Amino acid sequence: PIARDAVALLAREADGSMRDAQSLLEQVMAGAEGALGAEEVARLLGVAGAETVGACVEAILAAEPARIVDALGEVRRFGYDPERLVGEVLEVIRHVTVATVAGPEALGPGLSESHRRLVIAQKGRRSPL
């Protein structure tokens, strides 16, 4: 079994390519042991998971640079792609801004459940300007 957030992560990483999605799914299934959640899929694909993204977003919105440095140390230690992480962090912060200005109901259906929870928890901590 594979969790909905894990499927969303695979789809995002495939970037619209069905062939890439199938290849990534096969790669993940080959390295998996048991049920697959988003964090496990992220680890198997070598991308930062929702926990790392969440830590970065929370640290940025709380203006705590030491926490950002700690999160980036984790990215380096595990060999995650820092460019992908920055893109995902910016995307989540954009969603936080949308939720702050227009409310959580304005968030699109493509947002993973873990990111939706993060965005709703952080809404209001981001200035709409």
C-alpha positions, 0 to 999 in steps of 0.5 A: 500500500502507498499513502496518498501523500506519497503518490502526490510526491511521486506525481510532483517529482515526475513533473507531468511525465507518465513515463517518469512517474512509472519509473519513479514508482518502480524505483520506490517499490524496489527499495521499499519495505512495507507500506509507503508514506510520503517521508519514506518515498522522499527518502528513497527518491533523495528529496527533502520530506515534508518534515524538513520542508516544514522545519524550514518554513516554520524557521523562516516565518519565525525569523529564526536563522539558526533553525534554518541553518540546522535544517540545511545541515540535514539537507547536506547530510542526507544529500538532498537537492538544495535547489528542490528544497528551496523551490518547495519551501517557496511554494509552501510560503506562497500557499501560506500567503494565499491562506492568510489572504483568501482563507484555507478554502482557496488552497488548491486540491493539488496540495499534499495533506501534510503541506495543507496542515503546515500551511493552515498552522502557519497561516497568519504568520506571513504578512500578505504584503 
